[in-house]
Amino acid sequence: MVVSLAKGQKVDLTKTNPGIKKVMIGLGWDTNKYDGGNDFDLDSSIFLLDETGKVKDPSDFVFYNNTTGGAGSVVHSGDNLTGQGDGDDEVVYVTLTDVPATVQKITFTVTIHDAESRNQNFGMVSNAFIRIVNDATGEELIRYDLGEDFSIETALVVGELYRHNGEWKFSAIGSGYQGGLAALCKDFGLQVG
């Protein structure tokens, strides 16, 4: 049975699914009709955060140019340049049992590539979601549909997996940011060139 979350809700992942080792995180979206003449390229990025809420090492920032982090425990499937079609647009695999102990949170974000120069924002995006699937069985466990409450934002913190009393939980965040990926990187302790 799928647990559907609303913004701000939290749910146990490992406690309610004992023995789960690896999950597939699917992120998806559709772009609304607009006449800007540019392609819409949304990118998922994953920040592996320590107890201070910061990325300890640049290798723990996982995205299309660095597809593996957390000592191999987090793997990004690669960039989807268009978001065409139904289902997951980008996929991340997390082997929960292999995530280094220093990583307390795994934060999933989506940004719009070249949003400013293309004059694009999340008000032009619909049907955004994140879902967590048991990789061994293919069963969808958790789903969070973001809804349509963004307008000028160019980055979203969608949700996060986090450790609590030795278990993994998931939190539906749904927070918008202005300033795109650079703003997220700065907030999570990364220097951007």
N, C-alpha and C positions, 0 to 999 in steps of 0.2 A: 504494500500500500504506500502510495506517495504522500509525503507530508508537504503540503503547500504552505508556504510562509508569506506573511505580510511584512512590510518594512519594519525593522526593529525587532522582529521575533528571532528567538534562538531555539536550537533543537540539538539534542544529543545525537551524535552520529555513531560512535563506537559502542556506547552503552546499549543502544537499541538495536545494534547490528553486531552482536558479539562475533569475534573472529575475523571481522572484515580487515583485509590487509591493504587493498589497493582500490582507489576510486577513480572514476573518470569524471572530470568536471567539464560539462558542456556549456558553452556560452553562445547565445544566438541573438539575432536582431534583424529587423527589416528597415529599409530606408523609405521614407515617405516620398511622394512625388515632389520634385522641386526642379526648377529650371536653371540651376547654377552652371550646368554644362560640364561639371567635373564628376569624376567617379567618387564614390563614398568609400573610404577605406578605414574600417574600424579595426582596432588592434586590442587584443587582450594582453595584459601584462600582469605578472605575479610578483609580489614583494614578499620575501621570506624575512620575517621580523623577529628580533630578539625581545627580551623582556622589557626593553626600553621603548619598543615600538619603532625601532630603526633597523635598516638593512646593515648587517655587520660587515659584509663583504660584497663587492660588486657582482660576484658570481651568483649571489642570492637574489638578483633582480633578473627574473626570467621573462623573456619576450622573444619575438621572431628572430632577433640576431644573437640571442643567447638562450637556446631552447632547453638547457638542462641546468638545474640548480639544486641546492640542498644535498650535496654529495650524491647526486643522481636520483634523488627521491621525487623530484618534481620535473616533469618533462612536458614541454609545450609542443603541440603537433605541427606548428608552423603557421605562417601568415595566410589568411584568406583575404584576397585583395578586394573582393566585391560584396560578400555577404549574400550572394544569390542563392535562391532555393530555400527549402524548408529545413528545419532541424538545426543541429549545432553548426555554427559558423567557425568556431575555433574550439579546440579541445585541449585539456591539460590533464595529464595523468599524475596522481599523487600516490606514492607507496607510503601509507601512513606509518607503517612499522619501521621504515628506514629514514624518516625525517630526523635530522640531527637534533639532539636534546636542546641545543642552543636556540633552535627555531621554536618560538612560542605561538606565532600567528602566521598564517599564509593568507595574504590579502589578494583578492582577485579584482582587477580593474579593467575598464574598457576606455580607450581614448580614440579620438578621431584624428587620423594622420593628416597633417597640414591643414588643420581646421581653420586657422586664421586666414591663410592665403586663399583657401577655397571658400571662405565665408560659410562654414558649416558648423552646426551645433547639434546637441542631442534633442532639440525640439523637432528636428527633422528625422528622428529615429523612432520607430515604434516596435512593439512586441519584443522588447529586450527581456532576456531571461538568463538565469543560471540554474543548472541542475546537477545533481550529484547522483552518479550511477555506480552500483557495485560492479567493478570491472570483471569479477569472476562469474557473475550470474547475468549481467546485463540489465538487472532490475533497477529502475529509477527509484531512488530513496527520498530525495528532497528536491523541491522545485521552488524557485522564487521568481515570479513575474514582476518586473519593475513598474509596469504601468506607464502613464504618459505625463509625468509631472515635471519634466525638465524643459527648459527653453533655451537659455543662453550658455549652458554648460558645455565644455568640450572634453570633460573627463568624468568618469563615474567610478566610485568605489562600489562594486556590486555586492560583495559579500566576503566573509572570511571564515576559514577553518582556524580554530584555536584550541589550545590545550587547557583543560580544566580538571584538576584532581586526577591526572593520569589518563583522562579520556579526551577524545576529540569531539568538539562541538562545532556547529555551523551557525553563523549569525548573518541575517539578511540586513545589509547596510543600506544600499540605495541612496548614497550621498553624491550629489553633483559638485564638480569643481570647475572653476574657470582657470585658464592657463594651461590646460592640456596635460600631457605627460610630464613636462618640465616641472609643473607645480606639484604633482604627485611625488616625483623623484625627490624634490627638495624637502617636502614634508616627511618623507620616509628616510631622510638622511643621506641621500646620494648627491654627489656633485655632478652637475650637468654642464657640458661644454658650451 
